């Protein structure tokens, strides 16, 4: 816009006088510039605002429909209703309610709403979609508005949310009450399992500051065998041959590793080498082992009730298991005072027993065993303690989750006895890292250390003659 100025008649200064502006059409270039710099109209919200409004609207509708279902559904008949019948009934009730409210939804929105309501009534609400996703290994909930998943060893933030903290607490209570456990202010954390066997842990207020914390380690429907792990690159065929001999000749084995490194998966795979005629007893805090034999007795510990009574620990289960004529005892995870009973069982005729511990290496694993014995309140000289460990444990299998998310069996170490007051050990196989690709993938290879197995004679006597070439170091080209 241009202003025109007119001089005064006296010529003593110019007084600006706004003259009528003629209508000037902007050039094509000016139109282009104006179009580029013109701000977006308030009537055209950003796409993310539209998505948020749409999501909030659907959440509001879902809340109203859920309240309507609670009023109209016969809750006592839900347990016996089939999936198709229940979905039909939900569709009918929501259809009537939407018509009464004057809410119009398209076919996709109505289908999504009916599925979400079904998940609320029969399943675990927003978590159902993630539980059905086979690519998800872990589900991690940090309050109602933030849910992460792990895919291929990497954490990703999802767009799945709960309505509020009450909604999340209702789902938590639904899970823990199904297995006879509880979680509240007086007992703010709990371990449980889902109907499909997935491991579940929750921590609520006041311990969880910004909303309830939930972690779910999903249960693998398919049982991973040794061949599967070899194909995935977790270890080599030579290592599998050695492990088969170790399990079959009833060596006592500890699988060591960090959280999420694959300890339970490795333990399940090793159990495939156990003869089907043997009686196996398993002891766990939360039952998740998937053994592949016929004769299995499964035990699970139990926390105290509301009165603080009735607790059954892993140590209680282990003591009782010794009276049940087991051939092998498998403890899902040793992390407390049950360690002394586990070592005594390995030393008193229950060869071939197995367990897992949290440790970063074989040597750290032995130190952790010593610490657990000390924490159990047992007064024992250090040499006697180490002698007990060295005579009970034969093999430590170390598994690790590497920085690129891959899981590898990084070491197989034999315990060969005592040298003075030190437990002597020898590594038989290891994973040798050699570099990193531009996309941060680990480069490396498995290799034998060149040390002949301390149990070679035992293997031979049991019919597993290990060729010397099995223990020769591998040199990549």
Number of C-alpha atoms within 10 A of each C-alpha: 4 7 10 10 11 12 12 12 8 7 8 8 10 12 11 12 12 11 11 8 10 7 6 7 8 10 8 9 9 11 11 11 10 12 10 9 8 8 8 9 7 7 6 9 10 10 9 9 11 12 11 11 12 12 12 13 12 17 15 13 16 19 14 15 21 19 10 15 19 11 10 12 15 9 11 8 9 14 8 8 11 10 12 9 11 18 16 12 17 23 19 12 17 22 17 11 16 16 10 9 10 9 10 11 13 7 9 9 12 17 13 12 21 23 18 19 23 21 16 18 18 13 16 20 20 20 20 16 14 19 20 10 9 11 12 19 21 23 22 20 24 16 21 20 16 16 23 19 20 17 15 11 19 13 16 14 12 13 9 16 17 20 16 12 15 13 15 25 21 12 17 23 15 14 20 20 12 13 12 11 17 22 19 14 11 10 13 16 19 18 18 23 21 17 11 12 18 19 19 20 17 22 22 23 18 13 14 15 12 13 22 23 23 20 19 21 20 21 20 15 11 7 14 15 17 25 14 12 20 15 11 13 16 20 25 19 14 17 22 16 14 21 20 19 23 23 22 20 21 19 22 24 26 26 26 30 25 16 12 17 22 21 27 20 19 22 22 21 20 23 23 19 19 20 13 14 10 14 18 23 23 24 26 22 19 19 18 20 20 20 18 17 16 12 14 16 14 14 18 16 17 18 17 12 12 11 6 8 9 11 11 14 19 25 19 14 20 24 14 10 20 18 8 11 11 19 17 25 25 25 25 24 23 24 16 17 18 21 24 22 17 23 21 15 20 25 18 10 12 21 21 21 28 28 24 24 23 20 21 15 21 26 15 13 22 22 14 17 23 18 14 19 22 17 13 13 9 12 10 11 9 13 14 11 18 21 16 17 23 23 18 24 24 24 25 27 25 29 28 24 18 14 12 14 18 17 21 21 27 23 25 23 20 23 22 18 18 16 9 8 12 13 18 14 20 17 20 22 28 21 19 14 12 9 11 12 8 7 7 10 14 17 11 13 17 24 24 23 16 16 14 18 20 15 16 18 13 16 18 13 10 13 12 18 13 18 10 12 12 18 20 16 16 14 9 8 3
